[in-house]
Amino acid sequence: MGWVALLRLLLPSLPFSTLHRWLSPGRGSANRSIELADARWAVMAAARRIPGTHCLARSLALQALLQGSALQTELRIGVAKHPGGSLAAHAWITCDGHPVFPDEDLSAYTLLPLRPG
C-alpha cells in the first residue's frame, strides 16, 4: 500500500525520469525474494483503495516491489488512437517479456521508447 500511495502522490510533482531512475531494476539487493503473483495482488489491492490511482502509479509501484528480485521486469508505456481521434496512453510492466497482467489487451498500443533517466 505504501508504494502505491507514495507514487500516487509523487507522480504529479516529480519528473517521470527521476521516478523511473529511482525505481529501475537492479537498484535493490539481489537476494530479495518475492513472488510475482503476491506483488501483483498487493499493488492491485492497494490501487483499488486509493482514489485516482492509474496505470503509471500501479506499474511503478509494482516495479518498486519487485526491485532487487530475480525477476526481470521492464516498464512499458504505449499510446493508442481511438476511432474518434483521441489518444489514450497506458503503462504496464512486463516480466521476462510478458505483461504481468495477462488480462490486459495491449494490442492497440504502440510502444514508446523510454529514455534512460
Secondary structure, DSSP 4 states (H G I P E B T S, - for coil): -HHHHHHHHHTTTS-HHHHHHHT-TTSS-TT----HHHHHHHHHHHHHHSTT--HHHHHHHHHHHHTTSS--EEEEEEEEE-TTS-EEEEEEEEETTEESSTT---TTPEEEPPPP-
